[in-house]
């Protein structure tokens, strides 16, 4: 099960944290991967690690997901290297904490541009390639902090809005892309131990308060999200599209 031999994938925001773990997990089950992020040198380090541990091809790609020309160049490079594109994981994102009354228009635009517009640009460019072969998997990284069935997170109005948009976009694109043989789903992580959450979790009171909300009694790890991404990228998930999978240790169930 979950054999991705012969498949190729692009993972955005893959130089560290969740993206790095997803790239490594996809390679472990046979996929060649394009490791994309804004820092090319970090991408190269991650690619070397992936090749050493899995034997699969790993190609670094510098990409600002808010810029259409860089997105299209990254997609084009992956297709040139691998011959096709089968899988996209839209992971690039930021979460700068800031009280609502202090948010500037620039703060809002930056988060929405990276977290939502970036996923749109990548999905559109990737889907055009996938449609040529009538097979594709797009996995968008959302969040439990996305409203409605999710939750709100203090001082993250812009982030929550962007991730709610990711969920809505995922549902709509499932309708448009299914006839092209492309499945699109979202993963909504809970609180995961990554460089992005390091400052938040360094406060012991905050960390203990967070743990008290999680029935599993532990924080999430990048590998928890990577496992869900491998499943959604596989043939075993063929009948799942337009869904949001919550990987939160039971937070929302509580």
DRENPA-3360 file (N, C-alpha, C; in nm, 2 decimals, always signed):
BEGIN
1 = XXXXXXXX = +0.08/-0.12/+0.00/+0.00/+0.00/+0.00/+0.09/+0.13/+0.00 ~ +0.03/+0.23/-0.05/+0.09/+0.36/-0.05/+0.22/+0.37/-0.13 ~ +0.23/+0.29/-0.23/+0.35/+0.28/-0.32/+0.34/+0.40/-0.42 ~ +0.44/+0.49/-0.42/+0.44/+0.60/-0.51/+0.55/+0.59/-0.61 ~ +0.60/+0.47/-0.63/+0.71/+0.45/-0.73/+0.66/+0.50/-0.87 ~ +0.75/+0.57/-0.93/+0.72/+0.63/-1.06/+0.65/+0.76/-1.06 ~ +0.61/+0.81/-0.94/+0.54/+0.94/-0.93/+0.64/+1.05/-0.89 ~ +0.61/+1.17/-0.93/+0.69/+1.29/-0.90/+0.61/+1.39/-0.82;
9 = XXXXXXXX = +0.67/+1.46/-0.73/+0.60/+1.55/-0.64/+0.67/+1.68/-0.62 ~ +0.60/+1.79/-0.60/+0.65/+1.92/-0.56/+0.60/+1.95/-0.42 ~ +0.68/+1.98/-0.33/+0.64/+2.02/-0.19/+0.69/+2.17/-0.17 ~ +0.60/+2.26/-0.15/+0.64/+2.40/-0.12/+0.67/+2.41/+0.03 ~ +0.75/+2.51/+0.06/+0.79/+2.53/+0.20/+0.85/+2.41/+0.26 ~ +0.94/+2.34/+0.18/+0.99/+2.21/+0.22/+1.13/+2.21/+0.28 ~ +1.19/+2.33/+0.30/+1.33/+2.33/+0.35/+1.34/+2.28/+0.50 ~ +1.22/+2.29/+0.57/+1.23/+2.25/+0.71/+1.09/+2.21/+0.76;
17 = XXXXXXXX = +1.07/+2.17/+0.88/+0.94/+2.15/+0.94/+0.86/+2.05/+0.87 ~ +0.73/+2.08/+0.86/+0.63/+1.99/+0.81/+0.66/+1.96/+0.66 ~ +0.70/+2.06/+0.58/+0.73/+2.04/+0.44/+0.84/+1.94/+0.42 ~ +0.95/+1.96/+0.50/+1.06/+1.87/+0.49/+1.02/+1.72/+0.52 ~ +0.94/+1.71/+0.62/+0.90/+1.57/+0.66/+0.81/+1.51/+0.55 ~ +0.73/+1.59/+0.49/+0.64/+1.54/+0.38/+0.73/+1.50/+0.26 ~ +0.82/+1.58/+0.23/+0.91/+1.55/+0.11/+0.98/+1.42/+0.14 ~ +1.04/+1.40/+0.26/+1.11/+1.28/+0.30/+1.01/+1.16/+0.30;
25 = XXXXXXXX = +0.89/+1.17/+0.35/+0.80/+1.06/+0.35/+0.75/+1.02/+0.21 ~ +0.73/+1.12/+0.12/+0.69/+1.08/-0.01/+0.81/+1.01/-0.08 ~ +0.93/+1.05/-0.06/+1.05/+0.98/-0.12/+1.06/+0.84/-0.06 ~ +1.03/+0.82/+0.06/+1.05/+0.69/+0.12/+0.96/+0.59/+0.06 ~ +0.84/+0.63/+0.00/+0.75/+0.54/-0.06/+0.77/+0.54/-0.21 ~ +0.88/+0.60/-0.26/+0.91/+0.58/-0.40/+0.90/+0.70/-0.49 ~ +0.85/+0.82/-0.44/+0.84/+0.94/-0.53/+0.97/+1.01/-0.54 ~ +0.99/+1.07/-0.66/+1.09/+1.17/-0.68/+1.03/+1.30/-0.64;
33 = XXXXXXXX = +1.11/+1.39/-0.58/+1.05/+1.51/-0.52/+1.13/+1.64/-0.56 ~ +1.05/+1.74/-0.57/+1.11/+1.88/-0.59/+1.09/+1.95/-0.46 ~ +1.20/+1.99/-0.39/+1.20/+2.06/-0.26/+1.20/+2.21/-0.29 ~ +1.09/+2.27/-0.27/+1.07/+2.42/-0.30/+1.06/+2.50/-0.18 ~ +1.13/+2.62/-0.18/+1.12/+2.71/-0.07/+1.19/+2.84/-0.11 ~ +1.19/+2.94/-0.03/+1.25/+3.07/-0.06/+1.40/+3.07/-0.04 ~ +1.46/+2.97/+0.03/+1.60/+2.97/+0.05/+1.66/+2.85/-0.02 ~ +1.73/+2.87/-0.13/+1.78/+2.76/-0.21/+1.88/+2.68/-0.14;
41 = XXXXXXXX = +1.97/+2.74/-0.06/+2.07/+2.66/+0.01/+2.01/+2.56/+0.11 ~ +1.91/+2.60/+0.18/+1.84/+2.51/+0.27/+1.77/+2.40/+0.19 ~ +1.72/+2.43/+0.08/+1.65/+2.33/-0.01/+1.76/+2.22/-0.05 ~ +1.88/+2.27/-0.09/+1.98/+2.18/-0.13/+2.02/+2.08/-0.02 ~ +2.03/+2.14/+0.11/+2.06/+2.05/+0.22/+1.95/+1.94/+0.24 ~ +1.83/+1.98/+0.23/+1.72/+1.89/+0.24/+1.72/+1.78/+0.13 ~ +1.75/+1.83/+0.01/+1.76/+1.73/-0.10/+1.87/+1.63/-0.08 ~ +1.98/+1.67/-0.03/+2.09/+1.58/+0.00/+2.05/+1.47/+0.10;
49 = XXXXXXXX = +1.98/+1.52/+0.20/+1.93/+1.43/+0.31/+1.84/+1.33/+0.25 ~ +1.74/+1.37/+0.17/+1.65/+1.28/+0.11/+1.71/+1.18/+0.02 ~ +1.81/+1.22/-0.06/+1.87/+1.13/-0.15/+1.95/+1.02/-0.08 ~ +2.02/+1.07/+0.03/+2.10/+0.98/+0.11/+2.01/+0.88/+0.18 ~ +1.90/+0.92/+0.23/+1.81/+0.83/+0.31/+1.72/+0.74/+0.23 ~ +1.69/+0.79/+0.11/+1.59/+0.71/+0.03/+1.63/+0.66/-0.10 ~ +1.74/+0.72/-0.16/+1.78/+0.68/-0.29/+1.70/+0.74/-0.40 ~ +1.60/+0.82/-0.37/+1.52/+0.89/-0.47/+1.58/+1.02/-0.51;
57 = XXXXXXXX = +1.54/+1.07/-0.63/+1.58/+1.19/-0.68/+1.52/+1.31/-0.60 ~ +1.59/+1.41/-0.57/+1.54/+1.52/-0.50/+1.60/+1.65/-0.56 ~ +1.52/+1.74/-0.61/+1.56/+1.85/-0.69/+1.53/+1.98/-0.61 ~ +1.62/+2.07/-0.58/+1.59/+2.19/-0.51/+1.54/+2.30/-0.60 ~ +1.45/+2.38/-0.55/+1.39/+2.48/-0.63/+1.36/+2.61/-0.55 ~ +1.42/+2.72/-0.58/+1.39/+2.84/-0.51/+1.26/+2.90/-0.57 ~ +1.16/+2.92/-0.48/+1.03/+2.97/-0.53/+0.96/+3.06/-0.42 ~ +0.92/+3.18/-0.46/+0.83/+3.26/-0.38/+0.69/+3.23/-0.44;
65 = XXXXXXXX = +0.61/+3.17/-0.36/+0.48/+3.12/-0.41/+0.38/+3.23/-0.44 ~ +0.42/+3.36/-0.40/+0.33/+3.47/-0.43/+0.36/+3.53/-0.57 ~ +0.46/+3.48/-0.63/+0.50/+3.53/-0.77/+0.47/+3.42/-0.87 ~ +0.38/+3.46/-0.96/+0.33/+3.36/-1.06/+0.45/+3.31/-1.15 ~ +0.54/+3.40/-1.19/+0.65/+3.35/-1.28/+0.74/+3.25/-1.21 ~ +0.76/+3.27/-1.08/+0.85/+3.18/-1.00/+0.77/+3.04/-0.98 ~ +0.65/+3.05/-0.96/+0.57/+2.93/-0.94/+0.57/+2.85/-1.07 ~ +0.54/+2.91/-1.18/+0.54/+2.84/-1.31/+0.68/+2.79/-1.35;
73 = XXXXXXXX = +0.78/+2.86/-1.31/+0.92/+2.81/-1.34/+0.95/+2.69/-1.26 ~ +0.90/+2.69/-1.13/+0.92/+2.57/-1.05/+0.85/+2.45/-1.10 ~ +0.73/+2.47/-1.14/+0.65/+2.36/-1.20/+0.72/+2.31/-1.32 ~ +0.76/+2.40/-1.41/+0.83/+2.36/-1.53/+0.96/+2.29/-1.51 ~ +1.04/+2.33/-1.41/+1.16/+2.26/-1.37/+1.13/+2.12/-1.33 ~ +1.03/+2.10/-1.25/+1.00/+1.96/-1.20/+0.96/+1.87/-1.32 ~ +0.88/+1.93/-1.41/+0.83/+1.85/-1.53/+0.95/+1.82/-1.62 ~ +1.04/+1.91/-1.63/+1.16/+1.89/-1.71/+1.25/+1.78/-1.65;
81 = XXXXXXXX = +1.27/+1.78/-1.52/+1.35/+1.69/-1.45/+1.29/+1.55/-1.44 ~ +1.16/+1.54/-1.42/+1.09/+1.41/-1.39/+1.01/+1.36/-1.51 ~ +0.98/+1.45/-1.60/+0.90/+1.41/-1.72/+0.75/+1.43/-1.70 ~ +0.71/+1.46/-1.58/+0.57/+1.48/-1.55/+0.56/+1.53/-1.41 ~ +0.44/+1.57/-1.37/+0.41/+1.61/-1.23/+0.28/+1.54/-1.19 ~ +0.29/+1.46/-1.08/+0.18/+1.38/-1.03/+0.12/+1.44/-0.90 ~ +0.21/+1.50/-0.81/+0.16/+1.54/-0.68/+0.21/+1.68/-0.65 ~ +0.13/+1.75/-0.59/+0.16/+1.89/-0.53/+0.12/+1.89/-0.39;
89 = XXXXXXXX = +0.21/+1.93/-0.30/+0.17/+1.95/-0.16/+0.20/+2.10/-0.13 ~ +0.08/+2.18/-0.11/+0.09/+2.32/-0.09/+0.11/+2.34/+0.06 ~ +0.24/+2.35/+0.10/+0.27/+2.36/+0.24/+0.32/+2.50/+0.28 ~ +0.37/+2.58/+0.19/+0.43/+2.71/+0.23/+0.33/+2.79/+0.30 ~ +0.37/+2.85/+0.41/+0.28/+2.94/+0.49/+0.36/+3.01/+0.60 ~ +0.30/+3.11/+0.66/+0.35/+3.18/+0.77/+0.24/+3.21/+0.87 ~ +0.28/+3.23/+1.00/+0.18/+3.25/+1.10/+0.24/+3.36/+1.20 ~ +0.25/+3.48/+1.16/+0.30/+3.59/+1.25/+0.19/+3.64/+1.35;
97 = XXXXXXXX = +0.21/+3.61/+1.48/+0.12/+3.65/+1.58/+0.11/+3.80/+1.59 ~ -0.01/+3.86/+1.59/-0.02/+4.01/+1.61/-0.16/+4.04/+1.64 ~ -0.19/+4.12/+1.75/-0.32/+4.16/+1.79/-0.40/+4.22/+1.67 ~ -0.53/+4.20/+1.66/-0.61/+4.25/+1.56/-0.60/+4.40/+1.54 ~ -0.60/+4.48/+1.65/-0.60/+4.62/+1.63/-0.46/+4.68/+1.59 ~ -0.36/+4.59/+1.59/-0.23/+4.63/+1.55/-0.20/+4.58/+1.41 ~ -0.28/+4.50/+1.35/-0.26/+4.45/+1.22/-0.26/+4.57/+1.11 ~ -0.16/+4.57/+1.03/-0.16/+4.67/+0.92/-0.21/+4.60/+0.79;
105 = XXXXXXXX = -0.24/+4.68/+0.69/-0.29/+4.63/+0.57/-0.17/+4.54/+0.51 ~ -0.05/+4.59/+0.53/+0.06/+4.51/+0.48/+0.07/+4.37/+0.54 ~ +0.05/+4.37/+0.68/+0.05/+4.24/+0.75/-0.05/+4.15/+0.69 ~ -0.17/+4.20/+0.67/-0.28/+4.12/+0.62/-0.25/+4.07/+0.48 ~ -0.20/+4.15/+0.39/-0.17/+4.12/+0.25/-0.06/+4.01/+0.25 ~ +0.04/+4.03/+0.33/+0.15/+3.93/+0.32/+0.10/+3.79/+0.36 ~ +0.02/+3.78/+0.46/-0.02/+3.64/+0.51/-0.12/+3.58/+0.40 ~ -0.21/+3.66/+0.36/-0.31/+3.61/+0.26/-0.24/+3.58/+0.12;
113 = XXXXXXXX = -0.14/+3.66/+0.09/-0.06/+3.63/-0.04/+0.01/+3.50/-0.03 ~ +0.08/+3.47/+0.08/+0.16/+3.35/+0.09/+0.07/+3.23/+0.12 ~ -0.02/+3.24/+0.22/-0.10/+3.13/+0.26/-0.21/+3.09/+0.17 ~ -0.27/+3.18/+0.10/-0.39/+3.15/+0.02/-0.36/+3.17/-0.13 ~ -0.32/+3.29/-0.17/-0.29/+3.32/-0.31/-0.18/+3.22/-0.36 ~ -0.08/+3.20/-0.27/+0.03/+3.10/-0.31/-0.02/+2.96/-0.34 ~ -0.12/+2.92/-0.26/-0.18/+2.78/-0.29/-0.26/+2.78/-0.42 ~ -0.33/+2.89/-0.44/-0.40/+2.90/-0.57/-0.31/+2.90/-0.69;
121 = XXXXXXXX = -0.20/+2.98/-0.69/-0.11/+2.98/-0.80/-0.04/+2.85/-0.82 ~ +0.00/+2.78/-0.72/+0.06/+2.65/-0.73/-0.03/+2.55/-0.78 ~ -0.15/+2.55/-0.72/-0.25/+2.45/-0.77/-0.29/+2.46/-0.91 ~ -0.31/+2.59/-0.96/-0.35/+2.61/-1.09/-0.24/+2.56/-1.19 ~ -0.11/+2.60/-1.16/+0.00/+2.56/-1.25/+0.02/+2.41/-1.25 ~ +0.01/+2.35/-1.13/+0.03/+2.21/-1.12/-0.08/+2.13/-1.19 ~ -0.21/+2.17/-1.17/-0.32/+2.10/-1.23/-0.32/+2.10/-1.38 ~ -0.27/+2.21/-1.44/-0.26/+2.21/-1.58/-0.17/+2.10/-1.63;
129 = XXXXXXXX = -0.06/+2.07/-1.56/+0.03/+1.96/-1.60/-0.03/+1.82/-1.57 ~ -0.10/+1.81/-1.45/-0.16/+1.69/-1.41/-0.27/+1.65/-1.51 ~ -0.34/+1.75/-1.56/-0.46/+1.72/-1.65/-0.41/+1.65/-1.78 ~ -0.29/+1.67/-1.82/-0.23/+1.61/-1.94/-0.23/+1.46/-1.93 ~ -0.22/+1.41/-1.81/-0.21/+1.27/-1.79/-0.33/+1.21/-1.72 ~ -0.43/+1.30/-1.69/-0.56/+1.26/-1.63/-0.53/+1.19/-1.49 ~ -0.43/+1.23/-1.42/-0.41/+1.18/-1.29/-0.33/+1.28/-1.21 ~ -0.37/+1.31/-1.09/-0.30/+1.40/-1.00/-0.35/+1.40/-0.86;
137 = XXXXXXXX = -0.27/+1.45/-0.77/-0.30/+1.46/-0.63/-0.25/+1.60/-0.58 ~ -0.34/+1.68/-0.53/-0.31/+1.81/-0.47/-0.35/+1.80/-0.32 ~ -0.25/+1.83/-0.24/-0.27/+1.83/-0.09/-0.24/+1.97/-0.04 ~ -0.35/+2.04/+0.01/-0.33/+2.17/+0.06/-0.32/+2.16/+0.22 ~ -0.23/+2.24/+0.27/-0.21/+2.24/+0.42/-0.30/+2.36/+0.47 ~ -0.40/+2.32/+0.54/-0.49/+2.42/+0.61/-0.45/+2.43/+0.76 ~ -0.55/+2.43/+0.85/-0.52/+2.44/+0.99/-0.65/+2.41/+1.07 ~ -0.64/+2.37/+1.19/-0.76/+2.37/+1.28/-0.80/+2.51/+1.30;
145 = XXXXXXXX = -0.71/+2.61/+1.29/-0.74/+2.75/+1.31/-0.80/+2.81/+1.18 ~ -0.92/+2.76/+1.15/-0.98/+2.80/+1.02/-1.13/+2.83/+1.03 ~ -1.18/+2.84/+1.15/-1.32/+2.88/+1.16/-1.42/+2.76/+1.14 ~ -1.55/+2.79/+1.16/-1.65/+2.69/+1.13/-1.62/+2.56/+1.21 ~ -1.60/+2.45/+1.15/-1.57/+2.33/+1.22/-1.43/+2.34/+1.29 ~ -1.35/+2.43/+1.25/-1.22/+2.45/+1.31/-1.24/+2.55/+1.43 ~ -1.13/+2.61/+1.47/-1.13/+2.70/+1.58/-1.06/+2.83/+1.55 ~ -1.08/+2.94/+1.63/-1.00/+3.06/+1.61/-0.88/+3.06/+1.70;
153 = XXXXXXXX = -0.77/+3.12/+1.66/-0.65/+3.13/+1.74/-0.63/+3.28/+1.77 ~ -0.61/+3.31/+1.90/-0.58/+3.45/+1.94/-0.47/+3.51/+1.87 ~ -0.49/+3.64/+1.82/-0.38/+3.72/+1.76/-0.34/+3.66/+1.62 ~ -0.43/+3.59/+1.56/-0.40/+3.53/+1.42/-0.52/+3.55/+1.33 ~ -0.58/+3.67/+1.33/-0.69/+3.69/+1.24/-0.66/+3.67/+1.10 ~ -0.55/+3.72/+1.05/-0.51/+3.71/+0.91/-0.48/+3.56/+0.88 ~ -0.41/+3.49/+0.97/-0.38/+3.35/+0.94/-0.51/+3.26/+0.94 ~ -0.59/+3.28/+1.04/-0.72/+3.21/+1.04/-0.80/+3.23/+0.91;
161 = XXXXXXXX = -0.81/+3.36/+0.87/-0.88/+3.39/+0.74/-0.82/+3.32/+0.62 ~ -0.69/+3.31/+0.62/-0.62/+3.25/+0.50/-0.65/+3.10/+0.50 ~ -0.64/+3.04/+0.62/-0.66/+2.89/+0.62/-0.81/+2.85/+0.60 ~ -0.90/+2.94/+0.65/-1.04/+2.91/+0.61/-1.06/+2.92/+0.46 ~ -0.99/+3.01/+0.40/-1.00/+3.02/+0.25/-0.94/+2.90/+0.18 ~ -0.83/+2.84/+0.24/-0.78/+2.72/+0.18/-0.88/+2.61/+0.18 ~ -0.95/+2.59/+0.29/-1.05/+2.49/+0.30/-1.16/+2.51/+0.20 ~ -1.21/+2.63/+0.19/-1.32/+2.66/+0.09/-1.27/+2.64/-0.05;
169 = XXXXXXXX = -1.15/+2.68/-0.08/-1.09/+2.66/-0.21/-1.08/+2.51/-0.25 ~ -1.03/+2.44/-0.15/-1.02/+2.29/-0.17/-1.15/+2.23/-0.21 ~ -1.25/+2.26/-0.14/-1.39/+2.20/-0.17/-1.43/+2.24/-0.31 ~ -1.41/+2.37/-0.35/-1.46/+2.41/-0.48/-1.38/+2.34/-0.59 ~ -1.25/+2.34/-0.57/-1.16/+2.28/-0.68/-1.18/+2.14/-0.70 ~ -1.23/+2.07/-0.59/-1.26/+1.93/-0.61/-1.37/+1.91/-0.72 ~ -1.46/+2.00/-0.73/-1.57/+2.00/-0.83/-1.51/+2.02/-0.97 ~ -1.42/+2.11/-0.98/-1.36/+2.14/-1.11/-1.26/+2.04/-1.16;
177 = XXXXXXXX = -1.18/+1.99/-1.07/-1.06/+1.91/-1.11/-1.09/+1.76/-1.12 ~ -1.20/+1.71/-1.05/-1.23/+1.57/-1.06/-1.25/+1.52/-1.20 ~ -1.31/+1.59/-1.29/-1.32/+1.54/-1.43/-1.19/+1.53/-1.50 ~ -1.09/+1.59/-1.44/-0.95/+1.58/-1.50/-0.87/+1.47/-1.44 ~ -0.93/+1.40/-1.35/-0.86/+1.29/-1.28/-0.77/+1.33/-1.17 ~ -0.80/+1.45/-1.12/-0.72/+1.51/-1.01/-0.80/+1.52/-0.88 ~ -0.74/+1.46/-0.78/-0.80/+1.47/-0.64/-0.74/+1.58/-0.57 ~ -0.81/+1.66/-0.49/-0.76/+1.77/-0.41/-0.82/+1.76/-0.27;
185 = XXXXXXXX = -0.73/+1.76/-0.17/-0.78/+1.75/-0.04/-0.69/+1.85/+0.05 ~ -0.74/+1.87/+0.17/-0.66/+1.95/+0.27/-0.63/+1.87/+0.39 ~ -0.52/+1.90/+0.45/-0.49/+1.85/+0.59/-0.49/+1.97/+0.68 ~ -0.56/+1.96/+0.79/-0.57/+2.06/+0.89/-0.49/+2.02/+1.02 ~ -0.37/+2.06/+1.03/-0.29/+2.02/+1.15/-0.33/+2.09/+1.27 ~ -0.32/+2.03/+1.38/-0.33/+2.09/+1.51/-0.20/+2.16/+1.54 ~ -0.16/+2.17/+1.67/-0.03/+2.23/+1.71/+0.08/+2.13/+1.69 ~ +0.17/+2.17/+1.60/+0.28/+2.08/+1.56/+0.41/+2.14/+1.61;
193 = XXXXXXXX = +0.50/+2.06/+1.66/+0.63/+2.11/+1.70/+0.72/+2.13/+1.58 ~ +0.73/+2.26/+1.54/+0.82/+2.30/+1.43/+0.89/+2.43/+1.46 ~ +0.98/+2.47/+1.38/+1.04/+2.60/+1.40/+0.94/+2.72/+1.41 ~ +0.82/+2.70/+1.34/+0.72/+2.80/+1.33/+0.65/+2.82/+1.47 ~ +0.64/+2.71/+1.54/+0.57/+2.72/+1.67/+0.67/+2.72/+1.79 ~ +0.80/+2.72/+1.76/+0.90/+2.71/+1.87/+0.89/+2.83/+1.97 ~ +0.87/+2.95/+1.92/+0.86/+3.06/+2.02/+0.73/+3.05/+2.10 ~ +0.62/+3.01/+2.04/+0.50/+2.99/+2.12/+0.51/+2.89/+2.23;
201 = XXXXXXXX = +0.57/+2.78/+2.19/+0.57/+2.66/+2.29/+0.69/+2.68/+2.39 ~ +0.78/+2.78/+2.37/+0.88/+2.79/+2.46/+0.83/+2.85/+2.60 ~ +0.71/+2.91/+2.60/+0.65/+2.95/+2.72/+0.58/+2.83/+2.78 ~ +0.63/+2.79/+2.90/+0.58/+2.66/+2.96/+0.43/+2.67/+2.99 ~ +0.38/+2.78/+3.04/+0.24/+2.79/+3.07/+0.16/+2.78/+2.94 ~ +0.20/+2.84/+2.83/+0.13/+2.82/+2.71/+0.13/+2.68/+2.66 ~ +0.25/+2.61/+2.67/+0.26/+2.48/+2.63/+0.17/+2.38/+2.71 ~ +0.17/+2.40/+2.84/+0.08/+2.31/+2.92/-0.06/+2.34/+2.89;
209 = XXXXXXXX = -0.10/+2.47/+2.87/-0.24/+2.50/+2.84/-0.28/+2.43/+2.71 ~ -0.19/+2.43/+2.61/-0.21/+2.37/+2.48/-0.23/+2.22/+2.50 ~ -0.14/+2.15/+2.57/-0.15/+2.01/+2.60/-0.28/+1.97/+2.67 ~ -0.33/+2.06/+2.75/-0.46/+2.03/+2.82/-0.57/+2.02/+2.73 ~ -0.56/+2.08/+2.61/-0.67/+2.08/+2.51/-0.66/+1.95/+2.42 ~ -0.56/+1.87/+2.43/-0.53/+1.77/+2.33/-0.56/+1.63/+2.40 ~ -0.66/+1.56/+2.36/-0.69/+1.43/+2.42/-0.57/+1.33/+2.42 ~ -0.49/+1.33/+2.31/-0.38/+1.24/+2.29/-0.27/+1.27/+2.39;
217 = XXXXXXXX = -0.27/+1.39/+2.45/-0.17/+1.42/+2.56/-0.04/+1.46/+2.51 ~ -0.02/+1.48/+2.38/+0.11/+1.52/+2.33/+0.09/+1.62/+2.21 ~ +0.19/+1.70/+2.18/+0.19/+1.78/+2.07/+0.22/+1.70/+1.94 ~ +0.17/+1.76/+1.83/+0.19/+1.69/+1.70/+0.34/+1.70/+1.66 ~ +0.38/+1.60/+1.57/+0.51/+1.60/+1.51/+0.49/+1.62/+1.36 ~ +0.59/+1.67/+1.29/+0.58/+1.68/+1.14/+0.55/+1.55/+1.08 ~ +0.60/+1.44/+1.13/+0.58/+1.31/+1.07/+0.43/+1.27/+1.08 ~ +0.35/+1.33/+1.17/+0.21/+1.30/+1.18/+0.14/+1.35/+1.06;
225 = XXXXXXXX = +0.18/+1.47/+1.01/+0.12/+1.53/+0.90/+0.17/+1.47/+0.77 ~ +0.30/+1.43/+0.77/+0.36/+1.36/+0.65/+0.28/+1.23/+0.62 ~ +0.25/+1.16/+0.73/+0.18/+1.03/+0.70/+0.04/+1.05/+0.63 ~ -0.03/+1.15/+0.68/-0.16/+1.19/+0.61/-0.14/+1.23/+0.47 ~ -0.03/+1.30/+0.44/+0.00/+1.35/+0.31/+0.03/+1.23/+0.21 ~ +0.11/+1.13/+0.26/+0.14/+1.01/+0.18/+0.01/+0.94/+0.15 ~ -0.08/+0.92/+0.24/-0.21/+0.86/+0.22/-0.29/+0.93/+0.11 ~ -0.30/+1.06/+0.12/-0.38/+1.14/+0.03/-0.32/+1.14/-0.11;
233 = XXXXXXXX = -0.19/+1.12/-0.12/-0.12/+1.12/-0.25/-0.13/+0.99/-0.32 ~ -0.18/+0.89/-0.25/-0.17/+0.75/-0.30/-0.30/+0.71/-0.37 ~ -0.29/+0.59/-0.44/-0.40/+0.54/-0.50/-0.51/+0.49/-0.40 ~ -0.47/+0.46/-0.28/-0.56/+0.42/-0.18/-0.66/+0.53/-0.14 ~ -0.63/+0.65/-0.17/-0.72/+0.76/-0.14/-0.80/+0.81/-0.26 ~ -0.81/+0.72/-0.36/-0.87/+0.76/-0.49/-1.01/+0.81/-0.48 ~ -1.09/+0.77/-0.38/-1.23/+0.81/-0.36/-1.25/+0.92/-0.26 ~ -1.14/+0.99/-0.23/-1.14/+1.10/-0.14/-1.10/+1.23/-0.21;
241 = XXXXXXXX = -1.19/+1.32/-0.22/-1.16/+1.45/-0.28/-1.25/+1.56/-0.22 ~ -1.20/+1.68/-0.21/-1.27/+1.79/-0.15/-1.28/+1.78/+0.00 ~ -1.21/+1.69/+0.06/-1.21/+1.67/+0.21/-1.11/+1.74/+0.28 ~ -1.13/+1.77/+0.41/-1.03/+1.83/+0.50/-1.01/+1.72/+0.61 ~ -0.89/+1.67/+0.62/-0.85/+1.58/+0.72/-0.79/+1.65/+0.84 ~ -0.85/+1.64/+0.96/-0.79/+1.70/+1.08/-0.69/+1.61/+1.15 ~ -0.57/+1.65/+1.16/-0.47/+1.58/+1.23/-0.43/+1.66/+1.35 ~ -0.50/+1.64/+1.46/-0.49/+1.73/+1.57/-0.49/+1.67/+1.71;
249 = XXXXXX = -0.47/+1.53/+1.71/-0.46/+1.46/+1.84/-0.59/+1.46/+1.92 ~ -0.70/+1.49/+1.85/-0.84/+1.50/+1.91/-0.88/+1.63/+1.96 ~ -0.80/+1.74/+1.93/-0.83/+1.87/+1.98/-0.98/+1.91/+1.95 ~ -1.03/+1.90/+1.83/-1.16/+1.94/+1.79/-1.27/+1.85/+1.85 ~ -1.23/+1.72/+1.88/-1.32/+1.63/+1.94/-1.35/+1.67/+2.09 ~ -1.25/+1.73/+2.15/-1.26/+1.77/+2.29/-1.35/+1.89/+2.30;
% end
